[in-house]
């Protein structure tokens, strides 16, 4: 029974795209980071100004996140990759001092 579970986990991991896993971990890190900043601004700020700044920060970070995700899906990366392969950027000699 346990061996079947382990085999099914390894089968799932062999089919998983690690770019998506990395994106999920990055989103979780980003969400925790935004929460911690907002929490500390609202909890330890004196008066209403830190709370307004926290609200503006969290709204701006969510708008930025939506914009990045939307633009990521609209970019055609095949042209970027072909340009990267054809460019002589990494074939240039290093400058001498």
MIGUFI-578222 format. One record per atom (N, C-alpha, C): x, z, y; residue in one letter; residue number from 1; atom name. Coordinates in Angstrom, 2 decimals. Layout:
{c1 X c3 Z c2 Y resn A resi NUM name CA}
...
***
This chain:
{c1 0.82 c3 0.00 c2 -1.20 resn X resi 1 name N}
{c1 0.00 c3 0.00 c2 0.00 resn X resi 1 name CA}
{c1 0.86 c3 0.00 c2 1.26 resn X resi 1 name C}
{c1 1.83 c3 0.92 c2 1.31 resn X resi 2 name N}
{c1 2.70 c3 1.00 c2 2.49 resn X resi 2 name CA}
{c1 3.57 c3 -0.24 c2 2.59 resn X resi 2 name C}
{c1 3.97 c3 -0.79 c2 1.44 resn X resi 3 name N}
{c1 4.80 c3 -1.98 c2 1.46 resn X resi 3 name CA}
{c1 4.01 c3 -3.18 c2 1.99 resn X resi 3 name C}
{c1 2.73 c3 -3.26 c2 1.68 resn X resi 4 name N}
{c1 1.89 c3 -4.34 c2 2.20 resn X resi 4 name CA}
{c1 1.72 c3 -4.22 c2 3.71 resn X resi 4 name C}
{c1 1.62 c3 -3.00 c2 4.20 resn X resi 5 name N}
{c1 1.49 c3 -2.79 c2 5.65 resn X resi 5 name CA}
{c1 2.77 c3 -3.21 c2 6.35 resn X resi 5 name C}
{c1 3.91 c3 -2.82 c2 5.78 resn X resi 6 name N}
{c1 5.19 c3 -3.19 c2 6.38 resn X resi 6 name CA}
{c1 5.38 c3 -4.71 c2 6.36 resn X resi 6 name C}
{c1 5.01 c3 -5.35 c2 5.26 resn X resi 7 name N}
{c1 5.12 c3 -6.81 c2 5.18 resn X resi 7 name CA}
{c1 4.22 c3 -7.49 c2 6.20 resn X resi 7 name C}
{c1 3.02 c3 -6.97 c2 6.39 resn X resi 8 name N}
{c1 2.11 c3 -7.57 c2 7.38 resn X resi 8 name CA}
{c1 2.64 c3 -7.37 c2 8.80 resn X resi 8 name C}
{c1 3.28 c3 -6.24 c2 9.07 resn X resi 9 name N}
{c1 3.87 c3 -6.02 c2 10.39 resn X resi 9 name CA}
{c1 5.01 c3 -7.01 c2 10.64 resn X resi 9 name C}
{c1 5.89 c3 -7.18 c2 9.64 resn X resi 10 name N}
{c1 6.99 c3 -8.14 c2 9.79 resn X resi 10 name CA}
{c1 6.48 c3 -9.56 c2 9.91 resn X resi 10 name C}
{c1 5.41 c3 -9.90 c2 9.22 resn X resi 11 name N}
{c1 4.82 c3 -11.23 c2 9.35 resn X resi 11 name CA}
{c1 4.26 c3 -11.44 c2 10.74 resn X resi 11 name C}
{c1 3.61 c3 -10.43 c2 11.28 resn X resi 12 name N}
{c1 3.09 c3 -10.52 c2 12.65 resn X resi 12 name CA}
{c1 4.22 c3 -10.67 c2 13.66 resn X resi 12 name C}
{c1 5.29 c3 -9.89 c2 13.49 resn X resi 13 name N}
{c1 6.41 c3 -9.97 c2 14.42 resn X resi 13 name CA}
{c1 7.15 c3 -11.29 c2 14.33 resn X resi 13 name C}
{c1 7.16 c3 -11.91 c2 13.18 resn X resi 14 name N}
{c1 7.84 c3 -13.20 c2 13.06 resn X resi 14 name CA}
{c1 7.06 c3 -14.31 c2 13.76 resn X resi 14 name C}
{c1 5.78 c3 -14.13 c2 13.95 resn X resi 15 name N}
{c1 4.95 c3 -15.14 c2 14.63 resn X resi 15 name CA}
{c1 4.76 c3 -14.83 c2 16.12 resn X resi 15 name C}
{c1 5.25 c3 -13.71 c2 16.59 resn X resi 16 name N}
{c1 5.01 c3 -13.27 c2 17.95 resn X resi 16 name CA}
{c1 5.97 c3 -13.97 c2 18.91 resn X resi 16 name C}
{c1 5.45 c3 -14.39 c2 20.04 resn X resi 17 name N}
{c1 6.28 c3 -14.94 c2 21.10 resn X resi 17 name CA}
{c1 6.81 c3 -13.76 c2 21.92 resn X resi 17 name C}
{c1 8.11 c3 -13.58 c2 21.93 resn X resi 18 name N}
{c1 8.70 c3 -12.41 c2 22.58 resn X resi 18 name CA}
{c1 8.63 c3 -12.48 c2 24.09 resn X resi 18 name C}
{c1 8.40 c3 -13.66 c2 24.65 resn X resi 19 name N}
{c1 8.21 c3 -13.76 c2 26.09 resn X resi 19 name CA}
{c1 6.94 c3 -13.03 c2 26.52 resn X resi 19 name C}
{c1 5.89 c3 -13.12 c2 25.72 resn X resi 20 name N}
{c1 4.66 c3 -12.40 c2 26.03 resn X resi 20 name CA}
{c1 4.85 c3 -10.90 c2 25.88 resn X resi 20 name C}
{c1 5.59 c3 -10.48 c2 24.88 resn X resi 21 name N}
{c1 5.85 c3 -9.06 c2 24.70 resn X resi 21 name CA}
{c1 6.64 c3 -8.53 c2 25.88 resn X resi 21 name C}
{c1 7.64 c3 -9.28 c2 26.33 resn X resi 22 name N}
{c1 8.43 c3 -8.89 c2 27.49 resn X resi 22 name CA}
{c1 7.56 c3 -8.83 c2 28.74 resn X resi 22 name C}
{c1 6.64 c3 -9.79 c2 28.90 resn X resi 23 name N}
{c1 5.75 c3 -9.79 c2 30.05 resn X resi 23 name CA}
{c1 4.83 c3 -8.58 c2 30.03 resn X resi 23 name C}
{c1 4.35 c3 -8.19 c2 28.87 resn X resi 24 name N}
{c1 3.48 c3 -7.01 c2 28.76 resn X resi 24 name CA}
{c1 4.26 c3 -5.74 c2 29.11 resn X resi 24 name C}
{c1 5.49 c3 -5.62 c2 28.62 resn X resi 25 name N}
{c1 6.30 c3 -4.45 c2 28.97 resn X resi 25 name CA}
{c1 6.61 c3 -4.41 c2 30.46 resn X resi 25 name C}
{c1 6.87 c3 -5.58 c2 31.06 resn X resi 26 name N}
{c1 7.14 c3 -5.63 c2 32.49 resn X resi 26 name CA}
{c1 5.89 c3 -5.22 c2 33.28 resn X resi 26 name C}
{c1 4.72 c3 -5.68 c2 32.85 resn X resi 27 name N}
{c1 3.48 c3 -5.30 c2 33.53 resn X resi 27 name CA}
{c1 3.23 c3 -3.80 c2 33.42 resn X resi 27 name C}
{c1 3.48 c3 -3.23 c2 32.25 resn X resi 28 name N}
{c1 3.29 c3 -1.78 c2 32.09 resn X resi 28 name CA}
{c1 4.25 c3 -1.02 c2 32.99 resn X resi 28 name C}
{c1 5.52 c3 -1.45 c2 33.04 resn X resi 29 name N}
{c1 6.49 c3 -0.81 c2 33.93 resn X resi 29 name CA}
{c1 6.06 c3 -0.93 c2 35.38 resn X resi 29 name C}
{c1 5.59 c3 -2.12 c2 35.78 resn X resi 30 name N}
{c1 5.15 c3 -2.35 c2 37.16 resn X resi 30 name CA}
{c1 3.94 c3 -1.48 c2 37.50 resn X resi 30 name C}
{c1 2.99 c3 -1.38 c2 36.58 resn X resi 31 name N}
{c1 1.79 c3 -0.58 c2 36.83 resn X resi 31 name CA}
{c1 2.14 c3 0.91 c2 36.97 resn X resi 31 name C}
{c1 3.05 c3 1.41 c2 36.13 resn X resi 32 name N}
{c1 3.47 c3 2.81 c2 36.23 resn X resi 32 name CA}
{c1 4.22 c3 3.05 c2 37.54 resn X resi 32 name C}
{c1 5.06 c3 2.10 c2 37.92 resn X resi 33 name N}
{c1 5.82 c3 2.21 c2 39.17 resn X resi 33 name CA}
{c1 4.88 c3 2.28 c2 40.37 resn X resi 33 name C}
{c1 3.90 c3 1.39 c2 40.42 resn X resi 34 name N}
{c1 2.93 c3 1.39 c2 41.52 resn X resi 34 name CA}
{c1 2.12 c3 2.67 c2 41.53 resn X resi 34 name C}
{c1 1.71 c3 3.13 c2 40.35 resn X resi 35 name N}
{c1 0.95 c3 4.37 c2 40.27 resn X resi 35 name CA}
{c1 1.76 c3 5.56 c2 40.78 resn X resi 35 name C}
{c1 3.03 c3 5.64 c2 40.38 resn X resi 36 name N}
{c1 3.85 c3 6.77 c2 40.80 resn X resi 36 name CA}
{c1 4.06 c3 6.79 c2 42.31 resn X resi 36 name C}
{c1 4.30 c3 5.64 c2 42.90 resn X resi 37 name N}
{c1 4.45 c3 5.59 c2 44.35 resn X resi 37 name CA}
{c1 3.15 c3 5.99 c2 45.04 resn X resi 37 name C}
{c1 2.04 c3 5.44 c2 44.58 resn X resi 38 name N}
{c1 0.75 c3 5.77 c2 45.20 resn X resi 38 name CA}
{c1 0.41 c3 7.25 c2 45.00 resn X resi 38 name C}
{c1 0.69 c3 7.77 c2 43.82 resn X resi 39 name N}
{c1 0.40 c3 9.18 c2 43.56 resn X resi 39 name CA}
{c1 1.20 c3 10.09 c2 44.48 resn X resi 39 name C}
{c1 2.48 c3 9.81 c2 44.62 resn X resi 40 name N}
{c1 3.30 c3 10.68 c2 45.45 resn X resi 40 name CA}
{c1 2.95 c3 10.55 c2 46.93 resn X resi 40 name C}
{c1 2.56 c3 9.36 c2 47.36 resn X resi 41 name N}
{c1 2.15 c3 9.22 c2 48.75 resn X resi 41 name CA}
{c1 0.85 c3 9.97 c2 49.04 resn X resi 41 name C}
{c1 -0.09 c3 9.92 c2 48.10 resn X resi 42 name N}
{c1 -1.37 c3 10.60 c2 48.35 resn X resi 42 name CA}
{c1 -1.28 c3 12.10 c2 48.08 resn X resi 42 name C}
{c1 -0.50 c3 12.51 c2 47.10 resn X resi 43 name N}
{c1 -0.45 c3 13.93 c2 46.73 resn X resi 43 name CA}
{c1 0.39 c3 14.75 c2 47.70 resn X resi 43 name C}
{c1 1.54 c3 14.24 c2 48.07 resn X resi 44 name N}
{c1 2.46 c3 15.04 c2 48.85 resn X resi 44 name CA}
{c1 2.51 c3 14.64 c2 50.33 resn X resi 44 name C}
{c1 1.74 c3 13.63 c2 50.71 resn X resi 45 name N}
{c1 1.70 c3 13.23 c2 52.11 resn X resi 45 name CA}
{c1 0.85 c3 14.18 c2 52.93 resn X resi 45 name C}
{c1 1.30 c3 14.49 c2 54.13 resn X resi 46 name N}
{c1 0.56 c3 15.38 c2 55.01 resn X resi 46 name CA}
{c1 -0.24 c3 14.54 c2 55.98 resn X resi 46 name C}
{c1 -1.53 c3 14.76 c2 56.02 resn X resi 47 name N}
{c1 -2.40 c3 14.00 c2 56.91 resn X resi 47 name CA}
{c1 -2.97 c3 12.78 c2 56.21 resn X resi 47 name C}
{c1 -3.54 c3 11.89 c2 57.01 resn X resi 48 name N}
{c1 -4.20 c3 10.73 c2 56.44 resn X resi 48 name CA}
{c1 -3.31 c3 9.49 c2 56.43 resn X resi 48 name C}
{c1 -2.24 c3 9.48 c2 57.21 resn X resi 49 name N}
{c1 -1.39 c3 8.28 c2 57.30 resn X resi 49 name CA}
{c1 -0.73 c3 7.92 c2 55.97 resn X resi 49 name C}
{c1 -0.19 c3 8.85 c2 55.19 resn X resi 50 name N}
{c1 0.37 c3 8.46 c2 53.89 resn X resi 50 name CA}
{c1 -0.68 c3 7.92 c2 52.92 resn X resi 50 name C}
{c1 -1.90 c3 8.44 c2 53.04 resn X resi 51 name N}
{c1 -2.96 c3 7.96 c2 52.16 resn X resi 51 name CA}
{c1 -3.37 c3 6.53 c2 52.51 resn X resi 51 name C}
{c1 -3.40 c3 6.21 c2 53.79 resn X resi 52 name N}
{c1 -3.70 c3 4.84 c2 54.22 resn X resi 52 name CA}
{c1 -2.55 c3 3.92 c2 53.80 resn X resi 52 name C}
{c1 -1.32 c3 4.38 c2 53.95 resn X resi 53 name N}
{c1 -0.17 c3 3.58 c2 53.53 resn X resi 53 name CA}
{c1 -0.20 c3 3.35 c2 52.03 resn X resi 53 name C}
{c1 -0.60 c3 4.34 c2 51.26 resn X resi 54 name N}
{c1 -0.71 c3 4.20 c2 49.82 resn X resi 54 name CA}
{c1 -1.78 c3 3.19 c2 49.45 resn X resi 54 name C}
{c1 -2.91 c3 3.23 c2 50.13 resn X resi 55 name N}
{c1 -3.99 c3 2.27 c2 49.88 resn X resi 55 name CA}
{c1 -3.54 c3 0.84 c2 50.19 resn X resi 55 name C}
{c1 -2.86 c3 0.67 c2 51.31 resn X resi 56 name N}
{c1 -2.36 c3 -0.66 c2 51.69 resn X resi 56 name CA}
{c1 -1.32 c3 -1.14 c2 50.67 resn X resi 56 name C}
{c1 -0.43 c3 -0.23 c2 50.23 resn X resi 57 name N}
{c1 0.59 c3 -0.58 c2 49.26 resn X resi 57 name CA}
{c1 -0.02 c3 -1.02 c2 47.94 resn X resi 57 name C}
{c1 -1.00 c3 -0.27 c2 47.44 resn X resi 58 name N}
{c1 -1.58 c3 -0.62 c2 46.14 resn X resi 58 name CA}
{c1 -2.40 c3 -1.90 c2 46.23 resn X resi 58 name C}
{c1 -3.10 c3 -2.12 c2 47.33 resn X resi 59 name N}
{c1 -3.84 c3 -3.38 c2 47.50 resn X resi 59 name CA}
{c1 -2.87 c3 -4.56 c2 47.60 resn X resi 59 name C}
{c1 -1.80 c3 -4.38 c2 48.35 resn X resi 60 name N}
{c1 -0.81 c3 -5.45 c2 48.49 resn X resi 60 name CA}
{c1 -0.11 c3 -5.75 c2 47.18 resn X resi 60 name C}
{c1 0.20 c3 -4.74 c2 46.40 resn X resi 61 name N}
{c1 0.87 c3 -4.99 c2 45.13 resn X resi 61 name CA}
{c1 -0.05 c3 -5.69 c2 44.14 resn X resi 61 name C}
{c1 -1.33 c3 -5.38 c2 44.16 resn X resi 62 name N}
{c1 -2.27 c3 -6.07 c2 43.28 resn X resi 62 name CA}
{c1 -2.46 c3 -7.53 c2 43.71 resn X resi 62 name C}
{c1 -2.54 c3 -7.77 c2 45.02 resn X resi 63 name N}
{c1 -2.65 c3 -9.15 c2 45.51 resn X resi 63 name CA}
{c1 -1.40 c3 -9.94 c2 45.15 resn X resi 63 name C}
{c1 -0.23 c3 -9.32 c2 45.30 resn X resi 64 name N}
{c1 1.02 c3 -9.97 c2 44.93 resn X resi 64 name CA}
{c1 1.07 c3 -10.27 c2 43.44 resn X resi 64 name C}
{c1 0.63 c3 -9.34 c2 42.61 resn X resi 65 name N}
{c1 0.61 c3 -9.54 c2 41.17 resn X resi 65 name CA}
{c1 -0.31 c3 -10.70 c2 40.79 resn X resi 65 name C}
{c1 -1.50 c3 -10.75 c2 41.37 resn X resi 66 name N}
{c1 -2.43 c3 -11.84 c2 41.07 resn X resi 66 name CA}
{c1 -1.84 c3 -13.18 c2 41.53 resn X resi 66 name C}
{c1 -1.19 c3 -13.19 c2 42.68 resn X resi 67 name N}
{c1 -0.58 c3 -14.43 c2 43.17 resn X resi 67 name CA}
{c1 0.55 c3 -14.92 c2 42.29 resn X resi 67 name C}
{c1 1.36 c3 -14.00 c2 41.79 resn X resi 68 name N}
{c1 2.47 c3 -14.38 c2 40.92 resn X resi 68 name CA}
{c1 1.95 c3 -14.91 c2 39.59 resn X resi 68 name C}
{c1 0.96 c3 -14.25 c2 39.02 resn X resi 69 name N}
{c1 0.39 c3 -14.71 c2 37.75 resn X resi 69 name CA}
{c1 -0.28 c3 -16.07 c2 37.92 resn X resi 69 name C}
{c1 -1.02 c3 -16.26 c2 39.01 resn X resi 70 name N}
{c1 -1.70 c3 -17.54 c2 39.24 resn X resi 70 name CA}
{c1 -0.69 c3 -18.66 c2 39.46 resn X resi 70 name C}
{c1 0.36 c3 -18.39 c2 40.20 resn X resi 71 name N}
{c1 1.35 c3 -19.44 c2 40.43 resn X resi 71 name CA}
{c1 2.19 c3 -19.71 c2 39.19 resn X resi 71 name C}
{c1 2.36 c3 -18.71 c2 38.33 resn X resi 72 name N}
{c1 3.11 c3 -18.92 c2 37.09 resn X resi 72 name CA}
{c1 2.40 c3 -19.92 c2 36.19 resn X resi 72 name C}
{c1 1.09 c3 -19.87 c2 36.15 resn X resi 73 name N}
{c1 0.34 c3 -20.78 c2 35.29 resn X resi 73 name CA}
{c1 0.24 c3 -22.18 c2 35.86 resn X resi 73 name C}
{c1 0.54 c3 -22.37 c2 37.14 resn X resi 74 name N}
{c1 0.43 c3 -23.69 c2 37.75 resn X resi 74 name CA}
{c1 1.75 c3 -24.42 c2 37.84 resn X resi 74 name C}
{c1 2.85 c3 -23.80 c2 37.45 resn X resi 75 name N}
{c1 4.16 c3 -24.42 c2 37.56 resn X resi 75 name CA}
{c1 4.45 c3 -25.20 c2 36.28 resn X resi 75 name C}
{c1 4.94 c3 -26.43 c2 36.46 resn X resi 76 name N}
{c1 5.36 c3 -27.24 c2 35.33 resn X resi 76 name CA}
{c1 6.86 c3 -27.00 c2 35.13 resn X resi 76 name C}
{c1 7.20 c3 -26.22 c2 34.12 resn X resi 77 name N}
{c1 8.58 c3 -25.84 c2 33.91 resn X resi 77 name CA}
{c1 9.41 c3 -26.93 c2 33.24 resn X resi 77 name C}
{c1 8.78 c3 -27.99 c2 32.74 resn X resi 78 name N}
{c1 9.56 c3 -29.03 c2 32.08 resn X resi 78 name CA}
{c1 10.47 c3 -29.75 c2 33.08 resn X resi 78 name C}
{c1 10.00 c3 -29.99 c2 34.30 resn X resi 79 name N}
{c1 10.84 c3 -30.61 c2 35.31 resn X resi 79 name CA}
{c1 11.98 c3 -29.72 c2 35.74 resn X resi 79 name C}
{c1 11.71 c3 -28.43 c2 35.84 resn X resi 80 name N}
{c1 12.76 c3 -27.48 c2 36.23 resn X resi 80 name CA}
{c1 13.84 c3 -27.43 c2 35.15 resn X resi 80 name C}
{c1 13.43 c3 -27.40 c2 33.89 resn X resi 81 name N}
{c1 14.40 c3 -27.33 c2 32.80 resn X resi 81 name CA}
{c1 15.22 c3 -28.61 c2 32.70 resn X resi 81 name C}
{c1 14.60 c3 -29.78 c2 32.89 resn X resi 82 name N}
{c1 15.36 c3 -31.03 c2 32.84 resn X resi 82 name CA}
{c1 16.34 c3 -31.11 c2 34.01 resn X resi 82 name C}
{c1 15.93 c3 -30.65 c2 35.19 resn X resi 83 name N}
{c1 16.85 c3 -30.62 c2 36.33 resn X resi 83 name CA}
{c1 18.01 c3 -29.67 c2 36.05 resn X resi 83 name C}
{c1 17.73 c3 -28.54 c2 35.44 resn X resi 84 name N}
{c1 18.76 c3 -27.55 c2 35.13 resn X resi 84 name CA}
{c1 19.80 c3 -28.15 c2 34.17 resn X resi 84 name C}
{c1 19.32 c3 -28.90 c2 33.18 resn X resi 85 name N}
{c1 20.23 c3 -29.49 c2 32.20 resn X resi 85 name CA}
{c1 21.07 c3 -30.60 c2 32.82 resn X resi 85 name C}
{c1 20.52 c3 -31.34 c2 33.78 resn X resi 86 name N}
{c1 21.22 c3 -32.47 c2 34.36 resn X resi 86 name CA}
{c1 22.10 c3 -32.08 c2 35.54 resn X resi 86 name C}
{c1 21.92 c3 -30.92 c2 36.09 resn X resi 87 name N}
{c1 22.68 c3 -30.54 c2 37.28 resn X resi 87 name CA}
{c1 24.12 c3 -30.24 c2 36.92 resn X resi 87 name C}
{c1 24.98 c3 -30.43 c2 37.89 resn X resi 88 name N}
{c1 26.40 c3 -30.16 c2 37.71 resn X resi 88 name CA}
{c1 26.79 c3 -28.81 c2 38.29 resn X resi 88 name C}
{c1 25.84 c3 -27.94 c2 38.43 resn X resi 89 name N}
{c1 26.08 c3 -26.65 c2 39.06 resn X resi 89 name CA}
{c1 27.12 c3 -25.83 c2 38.30 resn X resi 89 name C}
{c1 27.01 c3 -25.83 c2 36.98 resn X resi 90 name N}
{c1 27.92 c3 -25.02 c2 36.18 resn X resi 90 name CA}
{c1 29.17 c3 -25.78 c2 35.76 resn X resi 90 name C}
{c1 29.25 c3 -27.06 c2 36.10 resn X resi 91 name N}
{c1 30.43 c3 -27.86 c2 35.77 resn X resi 91 name CA}
{c1 31.41 c3 -27.92 c2 36.92 resn X resi 91 name C}
{c1 31.06 c3 -27.32 c2 38.04 resn X resi 92 name N}
{c1 31.92 c3 -27.35 c2 39.21 resn X resi 92 name CA}
{c1 33.13 c3 -26.46 c2 39.01 resn X resi 92 name C}
{c1 34.30 c3 -26.86 c2 39.50 resn X resi 93 name N}
{c1 35.48 c3 -25.99 c2 39.36 resn X resi 93 name CA}
{c1 35.35 c3 -24.78 c2 40.28 resn X resi 93 name C}
{c1 35.95 c3 -23.70 c2 39.85 resn X resi 94 name N}
{c1 35.92 c3 -22.49 c2 40.65 resn X resi 94 name CA}
{c1 36.84 c3 -22.64 c2 41.85 resn X resi 94 name C}
{c1 36.47 c3 -22.07 c2 42.99 resn X resi 95 name N}
{c1 37.34 c3 -22.18 c2 44.16 resn X resi 95 name CA}
{c1 38.61 c3 -21.35 c2 43.97 resn X resi 95 name C}
{c1 39.70 c3 -21.87 c2 44.50 resn X resi 96 name N}
{c1 40.97 c3 -21.15 c2 44.39 resn X resi 96 name CA}
{c1 41.19 c3 -20.35 c2 45.66 resn X resi 96 name C}
{c1 41.89 c3 -19.27 c2 45.54 resn X resi 97 name N}
{c1 42.12 c3 -18.41 c2 46.71 resn X resi 97 name CA}
{c1 43.52 c3 -18.57 c2 47.23 resn X resi 97 name C}
***
